[in-house]
Amino acid sequence: MLSRSRCVSRAFSRSLSAFQKVRCWLRVVLFLAGVSLCQGPGYPDSRKIDDVITVKTPAFAESVTEGDVRWEKAVGDTVAEDEVVCEIETDKTSVQVPSPANGVIEALLVPDGGKVEGGTPLFTLRKTGAAPAKAKPPEAPAAAAPKQTSIPTQMPPVPSPSQPLASKPVMSAVKPTAAPPVAEPGAGKGLRSEHREKMNRMRQRIAQRLKEAQNTCAMLTTFNEIDMRCFLKKHNLKLGFMSAFVKASAFALQEQPVVNAVIDDAAKEVVYRDYIDISVAVATPRGLVVPVIRNVEAMNYADIERAISELGEKARKNELAIEDMDGGTFTISNGGVFGSLFGTPIINPPQSAILGMHGIFDRPVAVGGKVEVRPMMYVALTYDHRLIDGREAVTFLRKIKAAVEDPRVLLLDL
């Protein structure tokens, strides 16, 4: 019995040794093939999961809660690092969302036009590690087929009446193009059509705020005209009309602080501001924006002109942030750049007044008992009559007129 058990034990040991040898050879073969025992060929490599990232909506400012997505790229597009993938339109501005790395867009998690909040997942990106190669411009046909006959630089001789006209051109490398189809006479006449476009969030917000201003404020407008003869060049800057009017408005606001104030309807109080932040209305393709120049009372003409240039450039490039448009105690709108002769601007709530500038046109005016032709501009001040009386409004506008026509008024404090 003991001898039989020893025989069984020896046979089992030989089988186990053979199995271990086979397993060892199998490990070598699979290692050379690039497959491990723990991970079969049907399972993806876990390291690739780390290459896919989810890009979320950036945080908005405190006054903005949501926005609409407008996609610039589609699924499968290759993007480079910092390339814009989508824009989020908010009530005040558009926020660009760039790609955090080089890669390929795998999925768009929000439909075009969908609403998102801060932190909402937008799209997934698979990193590639290399920037996408720029597409080469197509080569000219002449380079692809250099054996083609070139176009003659001189006109061919006109055949004489005795010579018959050739049925084919003598030298021509240009393929004849098919003639465009001739429209039937009267096909486009009397056509009456229309189409609709969805209002973007900025336009909806502008419409809402302007209507609120009409419903809330008791708006009244007073007018005057300004002689625009002299503007100076200083600090290597050509001083435009805006810098002069911004500076003159700051001077007039200090003289008439009620124009710089605002009504707090909830507390039934008047809030007087000791600082002057002037909003400058800028027209953009997406709508009207009003970036703010802060602490204008402490600026000179050159500082104001630089600030206007910087804000205007940011507005044209769609780079204005929410912080650039927050606040403001007084607004200036220059419709003269579009050739406006006369108009009544609407107050930008919660402010109490707005100055409207218009175009400069030569008009005959009485100067010292004589008629002279001068470049004149009409200006309009729309104000909230609940807070500002007519005397303060007219005095404010005359202060601006005096400061623009003669800048010495600012120095002499007249």
C-alpha positions as CSV (number, residue, x, y, z in Angstrom):
1,M,0.0,0.0,0.0
2,L,2.8,2.4,0.9
3,S,4.7,1.6,-2.3
4,R,1.5,2.3,-4.4
5,S,1.1,5.7,-2.8
6,R,4.7,6.5,-3.5
7,C,4.2,5.6,-7.2
8,V,1.1,7.9,-7.4
9,S,3.1,10.8,-5.8
10,R,5.9,10.4,-8.3
11,A,3.5,10.4,-11.2
12,F,1.7,13.6,-9.9
13,S,5.1,15.3,-9.4
14,R,6.1,14.5,-13.0
15,S,2.8,15.9,-14.3
16,L,3.1,19.1,-12.3
17,S,6.6,19.6,-13.5
18,A,5.6,19.2,-17.1
19,F,2.6,21.6,-16.6
20,Q,4.9,24.2,-15.1
21,K,7.3,23.9,-18.1
22,V,4.5,24.3,-20.6
23,R,3.2,27.4,-18.7
24,C,6.7,28.8,-18.7
25,W,7.0,28.4,-22.4
26,L,3.6,29.9,-22.9
27,R,4.6,33.0,-20.9
28,V,7.6,33.4,-23.2
29,V,5.5,33.1,-26.4
30,L,2.9,35.5,-25.1
31,F,5.5,38.0,-24.0
32,L,7.1,38.0,-27.5
33,A,3.5,38.5,-28.9
34,G,2.9,41.5,-26.6
35,V,0.0,40.0,-24.6
36,S,0.0,39.3,-20.9
37,L,-1.8,36.5,-19.1
38,C,-3.6,39.0,-16.9
39,Q,-4.9,41.0,-19.8
40,G,-6.3,39.3,-22.8
41,P,-6.2,40.6,-26.4
42,G,-9.9,41.7,-26.1
43,Y,-9.3,44.3,-23.3
44,P,-8.1,47.8,-24.0
45,D,-5.0,49.2,-22.4
46,S,-6.0,51.1,-19.2
47,R,-3.4,53.8,-20.0
48,K,-5.5,55.0,-22.9
49,I,-8.3,56.0,-20.6
50,D,-6.1,58.7,-19.1
51,D,-5.6,60.2,-22.5
52,V,-9.3,61.1,-22.8
53,I,-10.3,64.3,-20.8
54,T,-13.6,66.0,-20.3
55,V,-13.6,69.8,-20.7
56,K,-16.1,71.7,-18.5
57,T,-17.7,75.1,-18.8
58,P,-15.6,77.8,-17.2
59,A,-16.9,79.7,-14.2
60,F,-19.0,82.8,-14.9
61,A,-19.0,86.1,-13.2
62,E,-21.4,86.6,-10.2
63,S,-23.9,88.5,-12.3
64,V,-24.1,85.7,-15.0
65,T,-25.7,82.3,-14.3
66,E,-25.9,80.5,-17.6
67,G,-25.2,80.8,-21.3
68,D,-25.9,79.3,-24.8
69,V,-23.3,77.1,-26.5
70,R,-22.2,77.8,-30.1
71,W,-19.9,75.1,-31.5
72,E,-17.0,76.0,-33.7
73,K,-15.8,72.4,-34.0
74,A,-17.4,69.0,-34.6
75,V,-16.9,65.4,-33.5
76,G,-13.7,64.0,-35.1
77,D,-12.1,67.4,-35.7
78,T,-8.4,67.7,-34.8
79,V,-7.6,70.7,-32.6
80,A,-4.4,72.3,-31.3
81,E,-3.8,73.5,-27.9
82,D,-5.6,76.8,-27.1
83,E,-7.7,76.6,-30.3
84,V,-11.3,77.7,-29.7
85,V,-13.7,74.8,-29.7
86,C,-16.9,76.7,-28.8
87,E,-18.3,80.0,-27.6
88,I,-20.7,80.5,-24.7
89,E,-23.0,83.5,-25.3
90,T,-24.1,85.1,-22.0
91,D,-26.3,88.1,-21.3
92,K,-23.3,90.5,-21.5
93,T,-20.5,88.9,-23.5
94,S,-19.3,85.7,-25.2
95,V,-16.8,83.4,-23.4
96,Q,-14.5,81.4,-25.6
97,V,-13.6,77.8,-24.5
98,P,-10.2,76.7,-25.9
99,S,-8.8,73.2,-26.2
100,P,-6.6,72.4,-23.2
101,A,-4.2,70.2,-25.3
102,N,-3.6,68.9,-28.8
103,G,-6.1,66.1,-29.6
104,V,-9.2,64.9,-31.4
105,I,-12.8,65.7,-30.3
106,E,-14.5,62.5,-29.4
107,A,-18.0,63.7,-28.2
108,L,-20.0,66.9,-27.8
109,L,-21.9,66.6,-24.6
110,V,-24.2,69.6,-25.2
111,P,-26.2,70.3,-28.3
112,D,-25.6,73.5,-30.3
113,G,-27.7,76.3,-28.7
114,G,-28.0,74.3,-25.4
115,K,-27.9,76.1,-22.1
116,V,-25.0,75.5,-19.7
117,E,-24.0,76.6,-16.3
118,G,-20.5,76.9,-14.7
119,G,-18.9,73.5,-14.4
120,T,-21.2,71.7,-16.9
121,P,-19.3,69.1,-19.1
122,L,-19.0,70.4,-22.6
123,F,-17.0,67.8,-24.7
124,T,-14.4,65.0,-24.4
125,L,-11.0,65.3,-26.0
126,R,-8.5,62.5,-26.8
127,K,-5.0,63.8,-26.5
128,T,-2.6,63.0,-29.3
129,G,0.5,64.8,-28.0
130,A,1.4,66.4,-31.3
131,A,-0.1,69.5,-32.9
132,P,-2.2,68.9,-36.0
133,A,-0.3,69.4,-39.3
134,K,-1.5,72.4,-41.3
135,A,-3.0,71.5,-44.6
136,K,-0.8,72.3,-47.5
137,P,-2.3,74.6,-50.2
138,P,-3.1,72.8,-53.4
139,E,-0.4,73.0,-56.0
140,A,-1.0,75.0,-59.2
141,P,-2.1,73.0,-62.2
142,A,1.0,74.2,-64.1
143,A,3.3,72.6,-61.5
144,A,1.4,69.3,-61.7
145,A,1.5,69.2,-65.4
146,P,4.5,71.2,-66.7
147,K,4.2,69.8,-70.2
148,Q,1.0,71.7,-70.9
149,T,1.2,74.6,-73.3
150,S,1.3,77.9,-71.5
151,I,-1.2,80.7,-72.2
152,P,0.1,83.1,-74.9
153,T,0.9,86.5,-73.6
154,Q,0.1,88.2,-76.9
155,M,-3.2,88.3,-78.8
156,P,-3.3,86.0,-81.8
157,P,-3.4,87.8,-85.2
158,V,-6.8,88.5,-86.5
159,P,-7.5,86.5,-89.7
160,S,-8.1,88.4,-92.9
161,P,-11.4,88.0,-94.6
162,S,-9.7,85.8,-97.3
163,Q,-8.5,83.3,-94.7
164,P,-11.2,80.9,-93.3
165,L,-11.6,80.9,-89.6
166,A,-10.1,77.8,-87.8
167,S,-12.6,75.5,-86.2
168,K,-10.3,75.1,-83.1
169,P,-8.2,77.7,-81.2
170,V,-4.5,77.6,-82.2
171,M,-3.0,77.7,-78.7
172,S,-5.1,77.4,-75.6
173,A,-4.4,75.9,-72.1
174,V,-7.6,77.1,-70.6
175,K,-10.4,74.6,-70.5
176,P,-13.7,76.2,-71.7
177,T,-16.2,76.6,-68.9
178,A,-19.8,75.7,-69.3
179,A,-22.1,78.7,-69.7
180,P,-24.2,79.4,-66.6
181,P,-27.9,78.5,-66.9
182,V,-30.0,81.3,-68.2
183,A,-32.8,82.1,-65.8
184,E,-36.2,82.2,-67.2
185,P,-37.5,85.7,-67.7
186,G,-39.7,86.9,-64.9
187,A,-38.7,84.0,-62.6
188,G,-37.5,86.2,-59.7
189,K,-40.0,89.0,-60.0
190,G,-42.7,89.5,-57.4
191,L,-41.0,86.9,-55.1
192,R,-42.2,87.5,-51.5
193,S,-40.2,85.5,-48.9
194,E,-39.1,85.8,-45.3
195,H,-36.9,83.9,-42.8
196,R,-36.4,83.8,-39.1
197,E,-33.4,83.8,-36.9
198,K,-33.2,83.1,-33.2
199,M,-32.2,86.1,-31.1
200,N,-29.0,85.6,-29.2
201,R,-28.8,86.1,-25.5
202,M,-27.1,89.4,-25.7
203,R,-29.7,90.9,-28.0
204,Q,-32.5,89.5,-25.7
205,R,-30.8,91.1,-22.7
206,I,-30.4,94.5,-24.5
207,A,-34.1,94.5,-25.5
208,Q,-35.1,93.6,-21.9
209,R,-33.0,96.3,-20.3
210,L,-34.1,99.1,-22.7
211,K,-37.8,98.2,-22.2
212,E,-37.2,98.2,-18.4
213,A,-35.7,101.7,-18.7
214,Q,-38.7,103.0,-20.5
215,N,-41.1,101.5,-18.0
216,T,-39.1,102.6,-14.9
217,C,-37.6,106.0,-15.7
218,A,-39.3,109.3,-16.4
219,M,-37.1,110.1,-19.3
220,L,-36.7,113.6,-20.7
221,T,-34.2,114.9,-23.2
222,T,-32.6,118.3,-23.6
223,F,-30.4,119.4,-26.5
224,N,-27.6,121.8,-27.4
225,E,-25.0,122.3,-30.1
226,I,-21.2,122.5,-29.9
227,D,-18.7,124.2,-32.2
228,M,-16.1,121.6,-33.1
229,R,-13.2,123.5,-34.4
230,C,-10.1,122.8,-32.4
231,F,-8.6,119.4,-31.3
232,L,-5.0,119.0,-30.3
233,K,-2.3,116.4,-31.0
234,K,-0.3,115.5,-27.9
235,H,1.5,112.6,-26.4
236,N,1.9,111.1,-29.9
237,L,-1.9,110.5,-29.9
238,K,-4.5,112.1,-32.1
239,L,-7.1,113.1,-29.6
240,G,-10.5,112.1,-30.8
241,F,-13.9,113.4,-30.0
242,M,-14.5,110.8,-27.4
243,S,-11.6,111.7,-25.1
244,A,-12.7,115.4,-25.1
245,F,-16.3,114.5,-24.3
246,V,-15.4,112.0,-21.6
247,K,-13.2,114.5,-19.9
248,A,-15.8,117.3,-20.2
249,S,-18.5,114.9,-18.8
250,A,-16.3,114.1,-15.8
251,F,-15.9,117.9,-15.2
252,A,-19.7,118.5,-15.5
253,L,-20.5,115.5,-13.3
254,Q,-18.4,116.9,-10.5
255,E,-20.2,120.3,-10.9
256,Q,-23.7,118.6,-11.0
257,P,-23.3,115.5,-8.7
258,V,-27.1,114.7,-9.0
259,V,-26.5,113.5,-12.6
260,N,-24.0,111.0,-11.2
261,A,-26.5,109.8,-8.6
262,V,-29.0,107.0,-8.8
263,I,-32.3,106.1,-7.1
264,D,-32.5,103.1,-4.9
265,D,-36.1,102.1,-5.4
266,A,-36.1,99.4,-2.7
267,A,-34.8,101.7,0.1
268,K,-36.4,104.9,-1.3
269,E,-33.0,106.6,-1.2
270,V,-30.7,108.6,-3.5
271,V,-27.2,107.2,-3.8
272,Y,-24.5,109.8,-4.5
273,R,-21.3,108.4,-5.9
274,D,-18.0,110.2,-5.2
275,Y,-16.3,108.4,-8.1
276,I,-17.0,108.8,-11.8
277,D,-17.1,105.6,-14.0
278,I,-18.1,106.4,-17.5
279,S,-19.5,103.7,-19.8
280,V,-18.8,104.1,-23.5
281,A,-21.2,102.5,-25.9
282,V,-19.5,100.4,-28.6
283,A,-21.4,98.7,-31.5
284,T,-20.3,95.1,-32.3
285,P,-21.6,92.5,-34.7
286,R,-23.1,90.7,-31.7
287,G,-24.8,93.7,-30.2
288,L,-24.2,96.8,-28.2
289,V,-21.7,96.6,-25.4
290,V,-20.7,99.3,-22.8
291,P,-17.2,98.9,-21.4
292,V,-16.5,101.1,-18.4
293,I,-13.6,103.7,-18.0
294,R,-13.1,103.9,-14.2
295,N,-12.0,106.9,-12.1
296,V,-12.2,109.3,-15.0
297,E,-12.0,112.3,-12.7
298,A,-8.3,111.4,-12.1
299,M,-7.3,111.0,-15.8
300,N,-6.0,113.4,-18.4
301,Y,-6.8,113.5,-22.1
302,A,-4.0,111.0,-23.0
303,D,-5.0,108.5,-20.3
304,I,-8.6,108.6,-21.5
305,E,-7.7,108.1,-25.1
306,R,-5.5,105.1,-24.3
307,A,-8.2,103.6,-22.2
308,I,-10.8,104.1,-25.0
309,S,-8.4,102.5,-27.6
310,E,-7.7,99.5,-25.4
311,L,-11.4,98.8,-24.7
312,G,-12.4,99.4,-28.3
313,E,-9.8,96.9,-29.5
314,K,-10.9,94.3,-27.0
315,A,-14.5,94.8,-28.1
316,R,-13.7,94.3,-31.7
317,K,-11.8,91.1,-30.9
318,N,-14.6,89.9,-28.7
319,E,-12.3,89.8,-25.7
320,L,-14.2,91.9,-23.3
321,A,-14.7,90.3,-19.9
322,I,-17.7,90.8,-17.6
323,E,-15.5,92.9,-15.3
324,D,-14.9,95.4,-18.1
325,M,-18.6,96.2,-18.3
326,D,-19.8,96.0,-14.7
327,G,-20.7,99.2,-13.0
328,G,-20.7,102.6,-14.6
329,T,-22.3,105.9,-13.3
330,F,-22.8,107.7,-16.6
331,T,-22.9,106.6,-20.3
332,I,-21.8,108.3,-23.5
333,S,-23.2,107.1,-26.9
334,N,-21.6,108.3,-30.1
335,G,-24.0,107.9,-33.0
336,G,-22.1,110.4,-35.1
337,V,-19.7,107.7,-36.3
338,F,-22.7,106.4,-38.3
339,G,-23.7,109.8,-39.6
340,S,-26.5,110.5,-37.2
341,L,-27.7,114.1,-37.2
342,F,-30.1,114.0,-34.3
343,G,-31.4,111.5,-31.8
344,T,-32.6,110.8,-28.3
345,P,-30.6,108.1,-26.4
346,I,-32.2,105.8,-23.9
347,I,-30.9,105.6,-20.3
348,N,-28.7,102.6,-19.4
349,P,-30.2,101.4,-16.1
350,P,-29.5,101.7,-13.3
351,Q,-27.9,105.0,-14.3
352,S,-29.8,108.3,-14.3
353,A,-28.5,110.0,-17.5
354,I,-26.9,109.4,-20.9
355,L,-25.2,111.8,-23.3
356,G,-25.8,111.3,-27.0
357,M,-23.2,112.6,-29.5
358,H,-24.0,113.1,-33.2
359,G,-22.3,113.8,-36.5
360,I,-20.3,117.0,-37.2
361,F,-21.7,119.0,-40.2
362,D,-20.9,122.4,-41.5
363,R,-23.8,124.8,-40.8
364,P,-24.2,128.5,-40.9
365,V,-24.1,130.1,-37.5
366,A,-24.2,133.7,-36.2
367,V,-20.8,134.7,-34.7
368,G,-20.3,138.3,-33.6
369,G,-23.2,139.5,-35.7
370,K,-21.9,137.8,-38.8
371,V,-22.9,134.5,-40.5
372,E,-20.1,132.0,-40.6
373,V,-19.9,128.3,-41.6
374,R,-18.7,126.2,-38.6
375,P,-18.5,122.5,-38.0
376,M,-21.3,121.9,-35.5
377,M,-22.5,118.9,-33.5
378,Y,-25.8,118.4,-31.8
379,V,-25.7,116.8,-28.4
380,A,-28.6,115.4,-26.4
381,L,-28.8,114.5,-22.7
382,T,-31.6,112.1,-21.7
383,Y,-32.1,112.1,-17.9
384,D,-34.4,110.6,-15.3
385,H,-36.8,113.4,-14.4
386,R,-37.7,111.6,-11.1
387,L,-34.2,112.6,-9.8
388,I,-32.9,115.4,-12.1
389,D,-34.7,118.6,-12.7
390,G,-34.5,120.6,-15.9
391,R,-32.2,123.2,-14.4
392,E,-29.6,120.7,-13.4
393,A,-29.8,119.0,-16.8
394,V,-29.5,122.1,-18.9
395,T,-26.6,123.4,-16.7
396,F,-24.9,120.0,-17.0
397,L,-25.1,120.1,-20.8
398,R,-23.9,123.7,-21.0
399,K,-20.9,122.8,-18.9
400,I,-20.0,120.1,-21.4
401,K,-20.4,122.5,-24.3
402,A,-18.1,125.1,-22.6
403,A,-15.4,122.5,-21.8
404,V,-15.3,121.0,-25.3
405,E,-15.3,124.4,-27.1
406,D,-12.6,125.8,-24.8
407,P,-10.6,123.3,-22.7
408,R,-9.2,126.2,-20.6
409,V,-12.5,126.0,-18.7
410,L,-11.3,122.8,-17.1
411,L,-8.1,124.4,-15.9
412,L,-9.7,127.6,-14.7
413,D,-12.7,125.8,-13.2
414,L,-15.1,128.3,-14.7
